[in-house]
Amino acid sequence: MTSQDNRSAQLNSLKIDRSAPAKQYNNSWLSWRPLLVGLFVGLAGASGASLIFSSKTNPPSAPTAKPMLDAASKSTQVSQGSLVASGYVVARRRATVAAEITGRVTQVLVEEGMHVRQGQLLATLDASLAGTDLKTQQSQVQSALAAINSTHADLADAERILARTRTLAGNGYSSTADLTRNGARVTSLKAQLAQAEAGQRTASSNAVRAREVLGKHRILAPFSGVVVDKNAQPGEIISPASAGGGFTRTGICTIVDMNSLEIEVDVNEAFIGRVHDGQAVKAVLDAYPDLTIMARVIATVPTANRDKATVRVRIAILDKDKRILPDMAIKVSFAEEKS
């Protein structure tokens, strides 16, 4: 081989073979391609899920042309030209019956749902001490009456002696000292009689008071109605004020006069001008949507609620029904005036 051929061979050995790297690069790209495709699919899925979640959590806002109802306007709406409001059934006569004194309950004679009459016995308290006090006062009354009778007898005798002494003194057979002594005794007995009569009146007043205290151990119904809540059990202590904390009851039961049920609704003050006394009303209970109740407006309470911008309206129920219960939610529709 000539020197020129050797030089050409050496120059050829220094050339870069570009076909091998290209082939290696193509093989490397093919090996990474599945991973890149998977990464692209994952990113696309995450982006789609993010868009869906964003659309669910952030719903499109309402058009600015349609104003949003505030809290006051939600309770009163104008539907097809009629004024509609919502409220509750309330009882005008509702009372939690309690004792006027502190005592231990011995028996409770009512249960929830029971109808009671005015003056009916609801419960009794332990009255042993009150009964003893009454007997003591009655004994003092008897003692005062006996003292009065005794003083009356002594006074009558003293007055006879005084009259005889005066006769004798007029005839000169009795001294002035005897006349004075007998007169003073009569005066003293009259004072004792007045004192005994005053004591008898005091004892009688104390006896009447003791009898009234004894009567307060019997708890009676203030009016006719239905027992809706029973608050005490035999053996518990009740008091007009809860002086004993959670261990002392303040009431026996709660009575509701079902004949005093009416409806109270809050009407938006913007529409209160469309409500007037005696206006016809149709009401529907949320519990019985198929029951239509005829009613009428009793009065509009002359004050507004500043927080809710509403005015309270009282509505009388004309159709009495046993399904209408206190505190039930109800919707009413006010009849429109005919022009």
Secondary structure by P-SEA (a helix, b strand, c coil): ccaaaaaaaaaaaaccaaaaaaaaaaaaaaaaaaaaaaaaaaaaaaaaaaaaaaaaaccccccccbbbbcaaaaaccccccbbbbbbbbbbcccccccccbbbbbccccccccccccccccccccccaaaaaaaaaaaaaaaaaaaaaaaaaaaaaaaaaaaaaaaaaaaaccccaaaaaaaaaaaaaaaaaaaaaaaaaaaaaaaaaaaaaaaaacbbbbcccccccccccccccccccccccccccccccccccccccbbbbbbcccccccccccbbbbbbbbcccccbbbbbbbccccccccccccbbbbbbbbccccccccccccbbbbbbbbcc
